[in-house]
């Protein structure tokens, strides 16, 4: 039961971070929060951090003073909290259980989502006890998930993107699969015409035909046109995102030049 509960919180967090599922905004109506032990195991990062102030759109800014699990290279991090009832106090240090998600669509900064049903502060009587519990569990953290999301590369070099991208397909963009007015992206139904690199592991059956879904920045492609797309790895095998935020989609007129570079 505990494992099921922990997995549920991770899935719920990922949905909130993505902002949409099938193009629709997700609202969590009922959330079964993890226990302290479950949050400790599920979190990609555990930190002591001092609250600096509120950002925009439900974001909270913290200064990290100690890292207990994972690596946080940034001194200041922005945290998203799915529990709107939480009220933070400036200058107070909190023990935060976080899930880190990376996205090519928000490549400037990773997202940290706070999980847990209650706030733990330096003023709590069991502050020391809870830290001792985390310290005692550190040997188990080595095999923990470091972050969620598909890896990507930020570069202006086409060669570097071609070398990095595990999947390079020639596709026909057929229709819109999902679109949210609040998101900078659109998901498209695409027919794979050729695999220049990698292969399609699985396909969705849409209107009786085998297809994949590619999420791209808005305004990148037109329907019923062919493109060469440079994509990251797909955990589902059917849904893909760009391998780079800048160099990811090329008109079919660039086919010969890209194929030559891959030879």
C-alpha positions as CSV (number, residue, x, y, z in Angstrom):
1,X,0.0,0.0,0.0
2,X,2.8,2.4,0.8
3,X,4.5,1.8,-2.6
4,X,1.2,2.5,-4.4
5,X,0.7,5.7,-2.4
6,X,4.3,6.9,-3.2
7,X,3.9,6.2,-6.9
8,X,0.6,8.0,-7.0
9,X,2.1,11.2,-5.5
10,X,4.9,11.1,-8.1
11,X,2.4,10.7,-11.0
12,X,0.3,13.5,-9.6
13,X,3.2,15.8,-9.3
14,X,4.4,15.1,-12.9
15,X,0.9,16.0,-14.1
16,X,0.9,19.3,-12.3
17,X,4.4,20.1,-13.5
18,X,3.5,19.4,-17.1
19,X,0.4,21.6,-16.8
20,X,-1.7,19.4,-19.1
21,X,-2.7,15.9,-20.0
22,X,-4.2,15.4,-23.4
23,X,-4.0,19.2,-23.7
24,X,-6.2,19.9,-20.7
25,X,-5.3,21.6,-17.5
26,X,-5.1,19.1,-14.6
27,X,-6.9,19.9,-11.3
28,X,-6.0,17.6,-8.4
29,X,-9.3,17.3,-6.5
30,X,-8.3,14.6,-4.0
31,X,-4.7,13.9,-3.2
32,X,-3.4,11.2,-0.9
33,X,-0.3,12.7,0.6
34,X,2.7,10.5,1.3
35,X,3.9,9.9,4.9
36,X,7.2,11.2,6.0
37,X,9.0,7.9,5.1
38,X,7.3,7.8,1.7
39,X,8.2,11.4,0.9
40,X,11.8,10.7,1.9
41,X,12.0,7.7,-0.4
42,X,10.0,9.3,-3.3
43,X,11.8,12.7,-3.3
44,X,14.6,13.2,-5.8
45,X,16.0,15.9,-3.5
46,X,15.8,16.7,0.2
47,X,17.1,20.1,1.3
48,X,17.1,22.6,4.2
49,X,16.2,25.9,2.7
50,X,15.3,29.3,3.9
51,X,12.1,30.9,2.5
52,X,12.9,34.1,0.6
53,X,9.5,35.1,-0.7
54,X,6.7,34.3,-3.1
55,X,7.2,34.3,-6.8
56,X,4.5,34.4,-9.5
57,X,1.9,31.7,-10.2
58,X,2.2,29.8,-7.0
59,X,6.0,29.6,-7.0
60,X,8.1,30.0,-3.8
61,X,11.7,31.1,-3.7
62,X,14.1,29.5,-1.3
63,X,17.8,29.7,-0.5
64,X,19.3,26.2,-0.1
65,X,21.5,26.0,3.0
66,X,22.1,22.2,3.1
67,X,21.4,19.3,0.8
68,X,20.5,15.9,2.3
69,X,19.6,14.0,-0.8
70,X,20.5,14.7,-4.4
71,X,22.6,17.6,-5.8
72,X,21.2,21.1,-6.0
73,X,23.7,23.3,-7.9
74,X,21.6,26.4,-7.6
75,X,21.8,28.4,-4.3
76,X,18.4,29.8,-5.0
77,X,15.6,27.6,-6.2
78,X,12.0,28.1,-7.2
79,X,9.6,25.6,-5.7
80,X,6.1,24.7,-6.8
81,X,3.8,23.5,-4.1
82,X,0.7,21.5,-5.0
83,X,-0.8,22.2,-1.5
84,X,-2.3,25.7,-1.6
85,X,-2.9,25.5,2.1
86,X,0.8,25.8,3.0
87,X,1.9,29.2,4.3
88,X,5.6,29.9,4.4
89,X,7.3,32.5,6.6
90,X,10.2,34.6,5.4
91,X,13.5,33.9,7.0
92,X,12.4,30.5,8.3
93,X,14.3,27.3,7.4
94,X,12.2,24.4,6.1
95,X,13.0,20.7,5.5
96,X,11.7,20.3,1.9
97,X,11.0,17.0,0.1
98,X,11.2,17.8,-3.7
99,X,10.8,16.1,-7.0
100,X,13.0,17.6,-9.7
101,X,11.7,17.6,-13.3
102,X,13.6,18.7,-16.4
103,X,12.0,19.8,-19.6
104,X,13.3,21.0,-22.9
105,X,10.4,23.4,-23.0
106,X,11.6,25.1,-19.7
107,X,15.3,24.5,-20.3
108,X,16.5,27.6,-18.4
109,X,15.6,26.2,-15.0
110,X,14.6,22.7,-13.7
111,X,11.4,22.5,-11.8
112,X,11.3,21.5,-8.1
113,X,7.9,20.3,-6.8
114,X,7.3,20.1,-3.0
115,X,5.7,16.9,-1.8
116,X,4.5,16.1,1.8
117,X,1.4,16.8,3.7
118,X,2.8,19.2,6.3
119,X,5.5,21.8,6.6
120,X,8.6,21.0,8.7
121,X,10.4,24.0,10.1
122,X,13.5,24.7,12.2
123,X,11.2,25.7,15.0
124,X,9.6,22.3,15.3
125,X,10.5,20.2,18.3
126,X,11.2,17.1,16.2
127,X,13.4,19.0,13.7
128,X,16.6,17.2,14.9
129,X,14.8,13.9,15.0
130,X,13.6,14.1,11.4
131,X,17.1,15.0,10.2
132,X,18.5,12.0,12.0
133,X,15.9,9.9,10.2
134,X,17.0,11.2,6.8
135,X,20.7,10.8,7.7
136,X,20.1,7.2,8.7
137,X,18.5,6.5,5.3
138,X,21.2,8.0,3.2
139,X,22.7,4.6,2.2
140,X,19.4,3.8,0.4
141,X,19.5,7.0,-1.6
142,X,22.3,5.9,-4.0
143,X,19.9,4.1,-6.4
144,X,17.2,6.8,-6.2
145,X,15.8,8.5,-9.3
146,X,17.9,11.7,-9.8
147,X,15.3,13.6,-11.9
148,X,12.3,13.1,-14.1
149,X,11.9,14.2,-17.7
150,X,13.7,13.6,-21.0
151,X,17.4,14.7,-21.3
152,X,18.2,17.4,-23.8
153,X,21.1,19.5,-25.0
154,X,21.4,23.3,-25.2
155,X,23.7,24.3,-28.0
156,X,23.9,26.3,-31.2
157,X,25.8,23.5,-32.9
158,X,23.8,21.3,-35.3
159,X,26.5,18.6,-35.2
160,X,26.2,18.4,-31.4
161,X,22.4,18.0,-31.6
162,X,22.7,15.4,-34.3
163,X,25.2,13.5,-32.2
164,X,23.1,13.8,-29.1
165,X,19.6,13.1,-30.5
166,X,18.8,9.4,-30.1
167,X,15.9,9.7,-32.6
168,X,15.9,11.5,-35.9
169,X,12.8,10.9,-38.0
170,X,11.2,12.1,-41.2
171,X,7.6,12.7,-40.4
172,X,4.4,14.1,-41.8
173,X,2.6,16.3,-39.3
174,X,-1.1,15.2,-39.7
175,X,-3.1,16.7,-37.0
176,X,-3.2,18.3,-33.5
177,X,-3.3,15.8,-30.7
178,X,-3.5,18.2,-27.8
179,X,-3.1,21.9,-27.2
180,X,-3.4,24.1,-24.1
181,X,-3.8,27.9,-24.2
182,X,-1.6,28.0,-21.1
183,X,1.2,26.0,-22.6
184,X,4.0,27.1,-25.0
185,X,3.6,23.7,-26.8
186,X,1.4,21.7,-29.0
187,X,1.3,17.9,-29.4
188,X,0.9,16.7,-33.0
189,X,-0.1,13.3,-34.5
190,X,2.7,12.4,-36.9
191,X,3.3,9.6,-39.4
192,X,6.9,8.4,-39.5
193,X,8.1,8.1,-43.1
194,X,11.7,7.2,-42.3
195,X,14.1,6.7,-39.4
196,X,17.4,8.4,-40.1
197,X,18.6,7.6,-36.6
198,X,17.0,5.4,-33.9
199,X,13.7,3.6,-34.4
200,X,10.1,3.8,-33.4
201,X,9.7,1.4,-30.5
202,X,5.9,1.5,-30.4
203,X,3.0,3.3,-32.1
204,X,-0.4,4.6,-31.2
205,X,-3.3,3.5,-33.3
206,X,-5.1,6.6,-34.3
207,X,-8.1,6.4,-36.7
208,X,-6.9,2.9,-37.5
209,X,-3.3,3.9,-38.5
210,X,0.0,3.6,-36.6
211,X,1.2,7.0,-35.5
212,X,3.4,8.7,-32.9
213,X,2.8,12.0,-31.0
214,X,5.5,14.7,-31.0
215,X,5.2,17.7,-28.7
216,X,6.8,20.8,-30.2
217,X,7.0,24.6,-29.5
218,X,4.0,26.4,-30.8
219,X,4.2,27.7,-34.3
220,X,7.1,25.3,-35.2
221,X,5.3,23.2,-37.9
222,X,2.3,23.3,-40.2
223,X,-0.2,20.5,-40.7
224,X,0.2,18.2,-43.7
225,X,3.9,19.1,-44.2
226,X,7.0,16.9,-44.0
227,X,9.8,17.6,-41.6
228,X,13.0,16.2,-40.3
229,X,12.7,16.2,-36.5
230,X,15.5,15.7,-33.9
231,X,14.1,14.1,-30.9
232,X,15.0,12.9,-27.4
233,X,14.4,9.5,-26.0
234,X,10.8,8.4,-25.5
235,X,10.0,6.7,-22.2
236,X,6.6,5.6,-23.5
237,X,7.9,4.7,-27.0
238,X,5.0,6.7,-28.6
239,X,5.3,10.3,-27.3
240,X,8.5,12.3,-28.2
241,X,9.9,15.8,-27.4
242,X,12.8,17.7,-29.0
243,X,16.4,16.8,-28.3
244,X,17.2,20.5,-28.1
245,X,15.2,23.7,-27.5
246,X,16.7,25.5,-30.5
247,X,17.6,23.0,-33.3
248,X,14.9,20.5,-33.4
249,X,12.7,20.8,-36.6
250,X,13.8,21.2,-40.2
251,X,11.8,21.5,-43.4
252,X,12.0,18.5,-45.6
253,X,14.1,20.6,-48.0
254,X,17.0,20.0,-45.5
255,X,16.7,16.2,-45.8
256,X,19.8,15.6,-48.0
257,X,22.0,17.9,-45.9
258,X,21.1,16.3,-42.6
259,X,21.3,12.8,-44.0
260,X,24.8,13.6,-45.3
261,X,25.9,14.8,-41.9
262,X,24.8,11.6,-40.3
263,X,26.8,9.4,-42.8
